[in-house]
Structures are given as C-alpha cells and as structure tokens.
Amino acid sequence: MSIRSKISLALLAVLSMLAVATIVIEQTVVRSSFETLETQSAERDLVRVSEAIERDIEHLSLICRDWAVWDDTYQYMLDQNRAFERANLAWSTFEMANLNLLGFIDSVGRFVWCHAYDWREKRQVEVPEFCGDFFHRHGLDVLAPVTVAAPDCIAGLIGTERGPMMICAHAILNTDAEGPARGLLIMGRLLDDAAVAELAERTRVELTASSLGGKPLDAGQREILGMLVASDRRLVVNRHDRHINLGHLLLADMDGVPVMLIQARLPRLITLYGSVATRIATSLNLAAGAMVLAVLWAAFRRLVIVPLTQITAHAAHLARTDDLNARLEIDRADEIGVLADTFNRMVDRLRQSRDQQLELAHRVGMADGANLVLHNAGNNVNSFNTPL
C-alpha cells in the first residue's frame, strides 16, 4: 500500500472518530442537558400556575378583608339591617368581585346571611350544593377564629360538590381593625373549568383540571396521583412523546387533602430547538473537520507525497536507465530538500567513482596492449638472431 493510500485512510479514520465522538457527546451530554433544562422549565411553568392560584387567593383575601374590616359590616352583624343588604348584597356584587359564595356567620356559628351564585350563568345556587356540610362540620374550628387574639384571616382551597373553591374567612372588625370580633365574613370563588381556562390564558400554559371529588380519574391520572401522594410531592413532569411533556400539579385543601389534579401540556421547545441547533452544529463541525482534513491532505500531498513520489520516480529512472547525470530538481530547505540534495550528491559520487573506474580500466587496457606489442617485437628480434 502506498503512502498516499495510508495517509488517506488515516485521515478518513480521524474524520470517522471525530464524527463518532461528536455524536456521542451530543447524545450523552448535550441532549441530556437540554432535557434537564426542559424539565426545569416545565416545573417552573407548573410553579407559575400554582403561584397564580395563590395570587388569586390573596386577591380574594384582600376583598374579604375590605368587607370584613368595615364599620357598616360590623354594624350589620349587630342588627342585620336590611339597608345594608339592599345596598351591598345584590347579585351584582357577586359578578363584580367574581364571587360564588358570600356569607356572614355570627360569633356563635350561625349563618346570618349566606348565598351562593353562579355569576357566569347568572343564577343562584343553593349553598349546600357548594359546601355540603363543610361549614357545619368544620366551620369555625377550621376556617377562622372569631377572636382578635387569633389570626384575622385564613384562606385556601376547599373541596365542594362543584369542584375546588378558593375561600377566605376573615374576622369581622370595625374600620380600625378593632374588636371584639362579631363573627366571620366568608367569600368563595370556584376553581371550575372556566376559571382554569382563564388561568391557562394568564399563565400561557395549556391546562386541564380534574376535580378529585368529581368524575373518576383515568388509569394514568390515578397512577400520577398515587405517585404524588406517596412521594409527598406537589408536581411532577413526565415525557409524553418527542414533542410534549405532561406536567401534573396536585392542589390540596386547607386540611392537606388533595382536591384537584391539574395537567399541563408543555411543548418540548427547548429540546426541539436544541436538537435542531445541535444537528446544525454537528454538521458544521463535521464539515469543518472535513475541510481541515482536506487542507491537511493537500498539505501532505504537496509537502510530502509529491516530493517522495518524485524521489521514488527518479530512483526508478536511475535503476532503469543507468543515467547518473540525471538530477533531482527539488530546491527546498526542509528535510525533503536535504534528502534530495543528499541523493544528488550520492549519485554524483557514484558517477565519479564509475568514471574513475572506467578511466582506470582504460589505462590498464592501454598498458596491457603496449606490453603485448613489446613482447611481440622482442619475439621477432629473437627470431632474427637465431642461426640458420
């Protein structure tokens, strides 16, 4: 195999190893990094959804506090005057504040006024349809105390027959936030499908929600729910396919009981764009590697292979023609030039040695001829001197 073939195979082997190393690094390091970033981004999206719900609960708490810490409300809990009800407890109040539940409970746990309203469908709903016997079983012990010494406000989620509800209970005080408390003001807002759709629009995350007190979950949702409950986690992200991650967020009520499982379909854009960028980068790297190897091949060919081929052809010419006057025309200052100059000088010495041998042989041949002539002349002289 010629040096040219060996160098070509070596360069191809280097290019192949570069391609394999690049692909392995892409699959084991770069792609896994993109997938980690994708998972972290999906988890941040779920956290953003959770924080949006918490902000909604905080906003509901502010509205509840505005109503609860108000002299008019404080007086209403004392005399239940109808003027307050006519001025403030109209259905328009539910619609303006996006409320589904508004109730006043006195200091002994009796409902002074409590109504539920579906402001989306603009119709009144019976309170038990929302809360069942929650208030009767847990009301004052769980929702909020009615003494100033305890926290003024408690807010969170509760499970209802119509799905989870964001709820806030605040002690009813005067405008100076002084007591004694005359009961509780309760406000609630359903976290229904329409609310989840609005939440999805605000957070820009595709969401679907399943109330754990509603229709039965499918097998996949039951598995996710079991995993979250067993691991005491609130969220998890799993790969659905090469384009979509599925994130699940578990919402619990104020007792820590799960009430809703929110599913988020999260496009795997980081992995998608990263894969495209990685493929482009890999292609460019391989193209650059091929260009570098092509330049190296051209350099090897010009600097090494061509001169060696020229030297080899010159040696073969000398062996074939015995022309010791032919010379290598390589004028370089590197090792190839030294080799060519050394080869020329070696051939020159060989030619000089051969010329010297020819001249010596010529001289030896002339001396032998002269000796022969003298010898023959001597023989002739001797023949004349011999007596007849």
C-alpha positions as CSV (number, residue, x, y, z in Angstrom):
1,M,0.0,0.0,0.0
2,S,1.3,3.4,-1.0
3,I,2.0,6.2,1.5
4,R,-0.7,8.2,-0.2
5,S,-3.3,5.4,0.5
6,K,-2.1,5.1,4.1
7,I,-2.4,8.8,4.7
8,S,-5.8,8.9,3.1
9,L,-7.0,6.0,5.3
10,A,-5.5,7.7,8.4
11,L,-7.3,11.0,7.7
12,L,-10.6,9.1,7.0
13,A,-10.2,7.3,10.3
14,V,-9.6,10.6,12.1
15,L,-12.8,12.1,10.5
16,S,-14.8,9.0,11.4
17,M,-13.6,9.2,15.1
18,L,-14.5,12.9,15.1
19,A,-18.0,12.1,13.8
20,V,-18.5,9.3,16.4
21,A,-17.2,11.5,19.2
22,T,-19.4,14.4,18.2
23,I,-22.5,12.2,18.0
24,V,-21.8,10.5,21.3
25,I,-21.2,13.8,23.1
26,E,-24.4,15.2,21.5
27,Q,-26.5,12.2,22.7
28,T,-25.0,11.8,26.2
29,V,-24.1,15.3,27.3
30,V,-25.8,17.9,25.1
31,R,-29.2,16.2,24.7
32,S,-29.4,15.2,28.3
33,S,-28.6,18.8,29.3
34,F,-31.4,20.1,27.0
35,E,-33.8,17.5,28.6
36,T,-32.8,18.7,32.1
37,L,-33.5,22.3,31.1
38,E,-36.8,21.2,29.5
39,T,-37.9,19.5,32.8
40,Q,-36.8,22.5,34.9
41,S,-38.7,24.9,32.5
42,A,-41.8,22.7,32.8
43,E,-41.5,22.6,36.6
44,R,-41.2,26.4,36.5
45,D,-44.4,26.6,34.4
46,L,-46.2,24.5,37.0
47,V,-44.9,26.6,39.8
48,R,-46.1,29.7,37.9
49,V,-49.6,28.1,37.7
50,S,-49.5,27.4,41.4
51,E,-48.4,30.9,42.2
52,A,-51.2,32.3,40.0
53,I,-53.7,30.4,42.1
54,E,-52.1,31.7,45.3
55,R,-52.3,35.2,43.9
56,D,-56.0,34.7,43.2
57,I,-56.5,33.5,46.8
58,E,-54.5,36.6,48.0
59,H,-56.6,38.9,45.9
60,L,-59.8,37.2,47.3
61,S,-58.3,37.7,50.8
62,L,-57.9,41.5,50.2
63,I,-61.5,41.8,49.0
64,C,-62.7,39.8,52.0
65,R,-60.7,42.0,54.4
66,D,-62.1,45.2,52.8
67,W,-65.5,43.9,53.6
68,A,-64.8,42.4,57.0
69,V,-62.9,45.4,58.4
70,W,-65.6,47.9,57.8
71,D,-67.9,49.7,60.2
72,D,-71.0,49.0,58.1
73,T,-70.4,45.2,58.2
74,Y,-69.6,45.5,61.9
75,Q,-72.9,47.2,62.5
76,Y,-74.8,44.7,60.2
77,M,-73.6,41.8,62.4
78,L,-75.2,43.6,65.3
79,D,-78.6,44.5,63.9
80,Q,-78.8,42.7,60.5
81,N,-80.3,45.8,59.0
82,R,-82.0,45.4,55.6
83,A,-80.5,48.6,54.2
84,F,-77.0,47.0,54.2
85,E,-78.3,44.0,52.4
86,R,-80.1,46.1,49.8
87,A,-77.0,48.3,49.2
88,N,-74.3,45.7,49.3
89,L,-75.6,42.1,49.0
90,A,-77.1,42.2,45.5
91,W,-76.2,39.7,42.8
92,S,-74.1,42.4,41.1
93,T,-71.7,42.2,44.0
94,F,-71.0,38.6,43.1
95,E,-70.4,39.5,39.5
96,M,-68.2,42.4,40.1
97,A,-66.0,40.5,42.5
98,N,-66.2,37.2,40.7
99,L,-67.7,35.6,43.8
100,N,-69.5,32.3,44.0
101,L,-70.1,32.4,47.8
102,L,-70.6,35.2,50.2
103,G,-71.6,34.6,53.8
104,F,-71.8,36.2,57.2
105,I,-71.5,33.9,60.3
106,D,-72.1,35.3,63.8
107,S,-69.9,34.7,66.8
108,V,-71.8,31.5,67.8
109,G,-71.6,29.9,64.3
110,R,-75.0,30.8,62.9
111,F,-75.4,31.9,59.3
112,V,-76.7,35.5,59.4
113,W,-76.7,35.7,55.6
114,C,-75.2,33.3,53.1
115,H,-75.8,32.8,49.4
116,A,-74.1,31.1,46.5
117,Y,-74.3,32.4,43.0
118,D,-73.0,31.2,39.6
119,W,-72.0,34.6,38.2
120,R,-71.1,33.0,34.8
121,E,-74.6,31.6,34.3
122,K,-76.2,34.4,36.4
123,R,-78.2,32.1,38.6
124,Q,-78.5,31.5,42.3
125,V,-77.2,28.2,43.7
126,E,-78.0,26.5,47.0
127,V,-75.1,26.8,49.4
128,P,-75.1,23.1,50.3
129,E,-74.5,22.4,46.6
130,F,-71.2,24.1,47.0
131,C,-70.1,23.2,50.5
132,G,-72.2,20.2,51.7
133,D,-71.9,20.1,55.4
134,F,-68.3,21.6,55.5
135,F,-69.2,24.6,57.5
136,H,-71.4,22.7,59.8
137,R,-68.7,20.1,60.5
138,H,-65.6,22.2,60.4
139,G,-66.7,25.8,60.1
140,L,-65.4,27.9,63.0
141,D,-62.7,25.4,64.1
142,V,-61.1,25.2,60.6
143,L,-61.9,28.3,58.6
144,A,-61.1,31.1,61.1
145,P,-61.3,32.0,64.8
146,V,-63.6,34.8,65.9
147,T,-61.4,36.4,68.5
148,V,-58.9,39.2,67.8
149,A,-56.2,37.2,69.6
150,A,-56.2,34.6,66.8
151,P,-55.2,35.3,63.2
152,D,-57.7,37.6,61.5
153,C,-57.8,35.8,58.2
154,I,-57.5,32.2,56.8
155,A,-57.5,31.5,53.1
156,G,-57.0,28.4,50.9
157,L,-58.9,25.8,49.0
158,I,-61.8,23.5,50.0
159,G,-63.5,20.7,48.1
160,T,-67.1,21.2,47.2
161,E,-69.7,19.3,45.2
162,R,-69.0,21.6,42.2
163,G,-65.2,21.3,42.5
164,P,-62.5,23.1,44.5
165,M,-63.2,26.5,45.8
166,M,-60.8,29.3,46.7
167,I,-62.2,30.5,50.0
168,C,-61.3,33.2,52.6
169,A,-62.7,33.8,56.1
170,H,-61.9,37.0,57.9
171,A,-62.9,38.1,61.4
172,I,-65.5,40.9,61.3
173,L,-64.0,44.0,63.0
174,N,-64.6,47.7,62.8
175,T,-62.8,50.0,60.4
176,D,-59.9,50.5,62.8
177,A,-59.4,46.7,62.8
178,E,-60.5,46.5,66.5
179,G,-62.9,44.1,68.1
180,P,-64.3,42.2,69.7
181,A,-64.9,40.2,66.5
182,R,-68.6,39.9,65.7
183,G,-68.2,36.8,63.5
184,L,-66.8,35.8,60.2
185,L,-67.1,37.1,56.7
186,I,-66.7,34.2,54.1
187,M,-66.0,34.7,50.4
188,G,-65.5,31.9,47.9
189,R,-64.7,31.6,44.2
190,L,-64.9,28.3,42.4
191,L,-61.9,26.9,40.6
192,D,-64.0,25.4,37.8
193,D,-63.2,24.7,34.2
194,A,-63.8,28.3,33.2
195,A,-61.5,29.5,35.9
196,V,-58.9,27.0,34.8
197,A,-59.2,28.2,31.2
198,E,-58.7,31.8,32.4
199,L,-55.7,30.6,34.4
200,A,-54.3,28.9,31.3
201,E,-54.7,32.1,29.4
202,R,-52.9,34.2,32.0
203,T,-50.0,31.8,32.5
204,R,-49.8,30.8,28.8
205,V,-49.8,27.2,29.7
206,E,-52.3,24.6,28.2
207,L,-54.2,23.3,31.3
208,T,-56.8,20.8,32.0
209,A,-58.1,20.1,35.6
210,S,-59.7,17.1,37.2
211,S,-61.6,17.6,40.5
212,L,-60.8,14.7,42.8
213,G,-64.4,14.8,44.1
214,G,-65.9,14.7,40.6
215,K,-65.9,12.1,37.8
216,P,-63.4,9.2,38.3
217,L,-59.9,9.6,37.1
218,D,-58.4,7.5,34.3
219,A,-55.7,5.0,35.0
220,G,-52.9,7.4,34.1
221,Q,-54.2,10.1,36.4
222,R,-54.7,7.6,39.2
223,E,-51.1,6.5,38.8
224,I,-49.8,10.1,38.8
225,L,-52.0,10.9,41.9
226,G,-50.7,7.8,43.7
227,M,-47.1,8.7,43.0
228,L,-47.5,12.3,44.1
229,V,-49.3,11.4,47.3
230,A,-46.8,8.6,48.1
231,S,-43.8,10.8,47.5
232,D,-45.4,13.9,49.2
233,R,-44.7,16.0,46.1
234,R,-46.9,18.7,44.6
235,L,-45.8,18.4,41.0
236,V,-44.2,16.1,38.5
237,V,-43.1,16.3,34.9
238,N,-43.1,13.3,32.5
239,R,-42.3,12.9,28.9
240,H,-45.4,12.2,26.8
241,D,-43.8,12.0,23.4
242,R,-40.9,13.6,21.5
243,H,-42.9,16.9,21.2
244,I,-44.8,17.1,24.5
245,N,-44.1,16.9,28.2
246,L,-47.0,16.3,30.6
247,G,-46.8,18.2,33.9
248,H,-49.1,17.4,36.8
249,L,-49.8,19.8,39.7
250,L,-51.7,18.5,42.8
251,L,-53.7,21.0,44.8
252,A,-54.7,20.3,48.4
253,D,-57.3,21.9,50.6
254,M,-56.6,23.6,53.9
255,D,-56.6,20.2,55.7
256,G,-53.9,18.9,53.2
257,V,-56.4,16.6,51.4
258,P,-55.9,16.6,47.6
259,V,-58.8,18.3,45.8
260,M,-57.7,18.8,42.2
261,L,-55.1,17.4,39.8
262,I,-54.1,19.9,37.1
263,Q,-52.5,18.6,34.0
264,A,-50.3,20.9,31.7
265,R,-49.3,20.0,28.2
266,L,-45.9,21.6,27.8
267,P,-44.3,21.7,24.3
268,R,-40.7,20.5,24.4
269,L,-39.4,23.5,22.6
270,I,-36.0,23.6,24.3
271,T,-35.3,20.0,23.3
272,L,-36.7,20.6,19.8
273,Y,-34.7,23.8,19.1
274,G,-31.7,22.4,20.9
275,S,-31.8,19.2,18.8
276,V,-32.0,21.3,15.6
277,A,-29.2,23.6,16.8
278,T,-27.2,20.5,17.8
279,R,-27.7,18.8,14.5
280,I,-26.6,22.0,12.7
281,A,-23.6,22.4,15.0
282,T,-22.7,18.7,14.5
283,S,-23.0,19.1,10.7
284,L,-20.9,22.2,10.7
285,N,-18.3,20.6,13.0
286,L,-18.1,17.6,10.6
287,A,-17.9,19.9,7.6
288,A,-15.2,21.9,9.3
289,G,-13.4,18.7,10.2
290,A,-13.6,17.5,6.7
291,M,-12.3,20.9,5.4
292,V,-9.4,20.7,7.9
293,L,-8.6,17.2,6.8
294,A,-8.8,18.2,3.2
295,V,-6.4,21.0,3.8
296,L,-4.1,18.6,5.7
297,W,-4.3,16.2,2.8
298,A,-3.5,18.9,0.3
299,A,-0.5,20.0,2.5
300,F,0.7,16.4,2.9
301,R,0.4,15.8,-0.8
302,R,2.3,19.0,-1.7
303,L,4.9,18.9,1.0
304,V,5.5,15.1,1.4
305,I,3.7,12.8,-1.0
306,V,4.6,14.7,-4.3
307,P,8.3,15.1,-3.4
308,L,8.5,11.4,-2.2
309,T,6.9,10.3,-5.4
310,Q,9.3,12.4,-7.4
311,I,12.3,10.9,-5.5
312,T,10.9,7.4,-6.0
313,A,10.4,8.0,-9.7
314,H,13.9,9.4,-10.0
315,A,15.4,6.4,-8.3
316,A,13.5,4.1,-10.6
317,H,14.7,6.0,-13.6
318,L,18.3,5.7,-12.4
319,A,17.8,2.0,-11.9
320,R,16.2,1.6,-15.3
321,T,18.5,3.8,-17.5
322,D,21.7,3.9,-15.5
323,D,21.7,7.7,-16.3
324,L,23.8,9.0,-13.4
325,N,23.8,12.5,-14.9
326,A,20.0,13.0,-14.1
327,R,19.4,15.1,-11.1
328,L,16.5,15.8,-8.7
329,E,15.2,19.3,-9.2
330,I,13.9,19.8,-5.6
331,D,15.0,23.1,-4.1
332,R,13.8,23.2,-0.6
333,A,15.3,23.9,2.8
334,D,13.4,21.2,4.8
335,E,14.1,17.5,5.3
336,I,12.8,16.7,1.8
337,G,15.2,19.2,0.3
338,V,18.1,17.7,2.4
339,L,17.2,14.2,1.2
340,A,17.1,15.3,-2.5
341,D,20.4,17.1,-2.2
342,T,22.0,14.1,-0.4
343,F,20.6,11.8,-3.1
344,N,22.1,14.0,-5.8
345,R,25.5,14.1,-4.1
346,M,25.4,10.4,-3.7
347,V,24.6,9.9,-7.4
348,D,27.4,12.4,-8.2
349,R,29.9,10.4,-6.2
350,L,28.7,7.2,-7.7
351,R,29.1,8.7,-11.2
352,Q,32.6,10.0,-10.3
353,S,33.5,6.6,-9.0
354,R,32.3,4.9,-12.1
355,D,34.2,7.4,-14.3
356,Q,37.3,6.8,-12.3
357,Q,36.9,3.1,-12.7
358,L,36.4,3.4,-16.4
359,E,39.4,5.6,-16.8
360,L,41.5,3.2,-14.8
361,A,40.3,0.3,-16.8
362,H,41.1,2.2,-19.9
363,R,44.6,2.9,-18.7
364,V,45.1,-0.7,-17.7
365,G,43.9,-1.8,-21.1
366,M,46.4,0.5,-22.9
367,A,49.3,-0.7,-20.7
368,D,48.5,-4.3,-21.5
369,G,48.4,-3.5,-25.2
370,A,51.8,-1.9,-25.1
371,N,53.3,-4.8,-23.2
372,L,51.9,-7.2,-25.8
373,V,53.4,-5.1,-28.6
374,L,56.8,-5.1,-26.9
375,H,56.5,-8.8,-26.3
376,N,55.8,-9.5,-29.9
377,A,58.6,-7.2,-31.1
378,G,61.0,-9.0,-28.8
379,N,60.0,-12.3,-30.2
380,N,60.6,-11.0,-33.7
381,V,64.1,-9.7,-32.8
382,N,65.0,-13.0,-31.3
383,S,64.0,-14.8,-34.4
384,F,66.4,-12.8,-36.5
385,N,69.2,-13.6,-34.1
386,T,68.7,-17.3,-34.4
387,P,71.4,-19.1,-36.6
388,L,70.1,-20.7,-39.7
